[in-house]
Amino acid sequence: MELHAEVYRLVDMVVTAVRADHRTVPGVDTSAWWNAPAVAKIAGVLVLGEAWCLHDPERAVRQRLQEMSYDLSAGHDWAAASRRPTLATLDDRRAVPGPGVRSFDAAAAARWVATGSSAEGEGAA
């Protein structure tokens, strides 16, 4: 309900200004609307948009989601999806350590904690 009140407030500001300057807000797609200045055209569109949103706000959301799904579907490379590695391939790749993997030396870690150095014979005594 707060959204409707805010929409009404914003539209009312524009419509009031247009009515003060031009006496009326022309209906969209009428000859008066086509011949009106830009601000009067905007006011007419705002009134129409407000009525449309107040009539069924969920419709706007449904329509936008549908448009987005079309956009996503059209932008997706469906052929590339078939070239993706399988789960078995990914598991095989994860099983082999890469070139940057170092082995863990527990004794060196313990020396580091105890002495501040991982090298044998170095660090605080």
Summary of the structure (lengths in Angstrom):
residues: 125
radius of gyration: 33.5
end to end distance: 73.1
largest distance: 95.2
contacts: 249
relative contact order: 0.07
helix: 69%
strand: 0%
